């Protein structure tokens, strides 16, 4: 499979996950409890996946520091993402706004990794931004 198919599968998984999180929130379960269970179960799944695949979890110290920073960003991003999802009248609204991260990622990828950015791709990113702004009203 190529990156596009992987991305579509991820989109479907995250879509269903967002709807299930909203369902738990409607039932009165707060974001801290939701995310704690989510990450405990996910950690067990990742460890099992690594074990079955005979993958070493060893990384050098520089990579470990970067992973700790990623974990901190994930913690904050997930807390605020779920708070937005639970507070929004439609969970699609907050998810769309979070998805504006595409602009930051695209721009920094061009600057840091030398990634390609065509006119059509730039137009798509701008339309995502405009859509997110429209959801605020």
Secondary structure as GFF3:
##gff-version 3
##sequence-region A 1 137
A	DSSP	alpha_helix	3	26	.	.	.	ID=ss1
A	DSSP	alpha_helix	31	52	.	.	.	ID=ss2
A	DSSP	alpha_helix	61	87	.	.	.	ID=ss3
A	DSSP	alpha_helix	91	98	.	.	.	ID=ss4
A	DSSP	alpha_helix	101	108	.	.	.	ID=ss5
A	DSSP	pi_helix	109	113	.	.	.	ID=ss6
A	DSSP	alpha_helix	119	135	.	.	.	ID=ss7
###
